[in-house]
Amino acid sequence: MHLPLGRRPDLSVARPAAVVMIACAAVHVVGAMRHWSPGLSLLTIAVALGCLHCVHHLWTAPRVADWVWVTLGSAAMLALHLIMLAGPTGSGHAHHPVAPAGGTGLDPVTVVGLLLPLLGLALAWCALSAARISSLGVGVPVDDHRAHRGLDG
């Protein structure tokens, strides 16, 4: 259970991160509906739902756990998209044409697929580095010395 800290959370980074997560979900749903086989489409829609997992908390009162999820999800998506980009099709997804020799091979969908996770990682890094947190799993700022928080065991 996360008790309120008695102060309004800084939402200047959290709300843009929530928008990025919604954009990620929308891109996955559109891609699933337009391009892929039923099995891959279901997997892609499941990923889209994963993107939406923390949106409410990011928008209202972000917790450290939410930022950790944004970090993990963004890093996983960035790694997966880079692996797909290096795949045999050369353009990231099997439904895109192979890039001509000397071309960049980065269509707009691929660029968005790389930029959104990068943006998510950057926002999570800003939030986590701005917070003074003693342990990532606890969700309690270092300056919270209330006796009932039980940080010392």
ROBAFI-946408 format. One line per 8 residues: number of its first residue (from 0); their letters; for each residue z, x, y of C-alpha. Coordinates in steps of 0.2 Angstrom, whole numbers, plus 2048, in hexadecimal, padded with zeros to 3 digits. Each point is the difference from the previous one (the first is absolute). Layout:
% residues N
NUM = a = Z:X:Y | ...
//
This chain:
% residues 153
0 = mhlplgrr = 800:800:800 | 7FC:807:811 | 80C:7FB:80E | 7FA:7FE:812 | 804:810:80A | 804:7F5:810 | 7F1:807:80A | 7EE:7FA:801
8 = pdlsvarp = 7F4:80C:7F6 | 7F3:809:808 | 7F0:7F7:7FC | 7F4:80B:80A | 7FA:808:7F0 | 805:7F3:7F3 | 7F5:7F2:807 | 7F0:80B:801
16 = aavvmiac = 804:805:7EE | 801:7EE:7FB | 7EF:7FD:807 | 7F9:80F:7F7 | 807:7F9:7EF | 7F8:7EF:804 | 7F0:809:804 | 801:809:7EF
24 = aavhvvga = 803:7F0:7F7 | 7F1:7F7:809 | 7F4:80F:7FC | 805:800:7ED | 7FE:7ED:7FF | 7EF:801:808 | 7FA:80E:7F5 | 806:7F7:7F1
32 = mrhwspgl = 7F7:7F0:804 | 7F0:809:805 | 7FD:80E:7F4 | 809:803:7F0 | 802:7F9:7EE | 80D:7F3:7FD | 80C:80C:7F8 | 7FF:80D:80E
40 = slltiava = 801:7F1:80D | 810:7FA:7F9 | 807:812:801 | 7FA:801:812 | 808:7F0:804 | 811:805:7F8 | 7FF:810:80B | 7FD:7F5:80F
48 = lgclhcvh = 810:7F6:7FC | 809:811:7FF | 7FA:804:811 | 809:7F0:806 | 810:803:7F8 | 809:808:80F | 7F7:7F7:80E | 80E:7F4:804
56 = hlwtaprv = 80D:80D:801 | 7F5:80C:80A | 7FD:7F2:80D | 812:7FA:801 | 80D:80E:7FC | 7F8:80F:7F6 | 80C:809:7F4 | 7FE:811:7F9
64 = adwvwvtl = 7FA:7F9:7EF | 7F2:7F7:809 | 7FA:811:808 | 802:808:7EF | 7F4:7F3:7F8 | 7F4:802:80F | 800:813:7FD | 7FE:7FE:7ED
72 = gsaamlal = 7F2:7F3:801 | 7F7:809:80D | 800:810:7F7 | 7FB:7F8:7F0 | 7F1:7F7:809 | 7FB:810:809 | 800:80A:7F0 | 7F7:7F3:7F6
80 = hlimlagp = 7F2:7FE:80D | 7FE:813:801 | 7FE:800:7ED | 7F3:7F2:801 | 7F7:809:80E | 7FF:810:7F5 | 7FA:7F5:7F1 | 7EE:801:7F9
88 = tgsghahh = 7F9:7F3:80C | 805:80B:80F | 804:7F1:80B | 810:7FA:7FA | 7FC:7F0:7F6 | 7F3:7FD:7F3 | 7F8:7F2:809 | 7FB:80B:80F
96 = pvapaggt = 7F0:80A:7FF | 801:813:7FD | 7FF:809:811 | 7F0:80A:803 | 802:813:800 | 806:806:810 | 807:7EF:805 | 812:7FD:803
104 = gldpvtvv = 801:7F1:7F3 | 80E:7F8:809 | 7FB:7EE:803 | 80C:7F5:80B | 80A:7F9:7F1 | 803:811:7FA | 806:806:812 | 80B:7F1:801
112 = glllpllg = 807:804:7EF | 805:811:806 | 806:7FC:811 | 80C:7F2:7FC | 80A:80A:7F4 | 800:80E:80C | 806:7F5:80E | 80E:7F8:7F4
120 = lalawcal = 806:812:7FC | 800:805:812 | 80A:7F1:805 | 80D:802:7F2 | 802:812:804 | 804:7FC:812 | 80C:7F2:7FB | 809:80B:7F3
128 = saarissl = 800:810:80B | 807:7F5:80F | 80E:7F9:7F5 | 80F:80B:7FD | 803:7FC:7EE | 80B:80A:7F4 | 7F8:7FA:7F0 | 7F0:7F6:7FE
136 = gvgvpvdd = 806:7F4:7F3 | 810:7FA:80A | 7F8:7F8:80F | 80F:804:80B | 7FE:80B:810 | 80B:810:801 | 809:7F9:80F | 806:7F0:7F7
144 = hrahrgld = 812:805:7FD | 807:7EE:7FC | 80D:801:7F2 | 7F9:7F3:7F5 | 7EF:80A:7FF | 808:80B:7F3 | 7F4:80F:802 | 80D:80D:7FA
152 = g = 802:7F8:7EF
//
